[in-house]
């Protein structure tokens, strides 16, 4: 594992601590194992992050992500104007498909959900705003990662890739220079979306993507 990504070793190690705590709280021993830091270093960084309320202790004394991160994360999401601009198009897409819809942007080697609307069905896909997901699985990941499955001219689909029983289709949102700036997605249980969600929702997805592109350019 690289000791430094940014060139500021202490910062990189602190980020490693936060990333290790993302799935679940960890004891000090668990934190050492997950980060591969020495026990004194892991403890020192966790305590420093705790002083800044970026890390907290749960009732069992384990280290967990601090509540201040939610405030910082919400502020970061609100600073992404495309999330607000895209809402009318996402509402139209959800109503047209009856399924959950999401908007993702690339964040390094992950995709970040910046807007999401849930299906009215009891059985539905739920992706929380702020969720960071991998680029190598799921249709939105491939859109943002530059991949595709050849399913259609402008959309991509996945079936049971990231989550068993769930299918999705995604389309790219491009800027004036034709660079992909976001991925708009429809996802739901395979029993409703079928094994060909792109064919089923492709046209609605493309309409939503084009509307977001128009609205984004109008705002600028």
ABEGO torsion letter per residue (X at the ends): XBABAAGBAAAAAAAAAAAAAAABBBBAAAAAAAAGBBAAAAAAAAAAAAAAGABBBBAAGBBBBBAAAAAAAAAAAAABAAAAAAAAAAAAAAAAAGBBBBBBBBBEABBBBABBBBBABABBBBBBBGBBBBAABEAAAAAAAGBEAGABAABBBBBGAABBGBBBBBBBBBBAAGBBABBBBBBBBAAAAEABAAAAAAAAAAAAAAAAAAAAAAAX
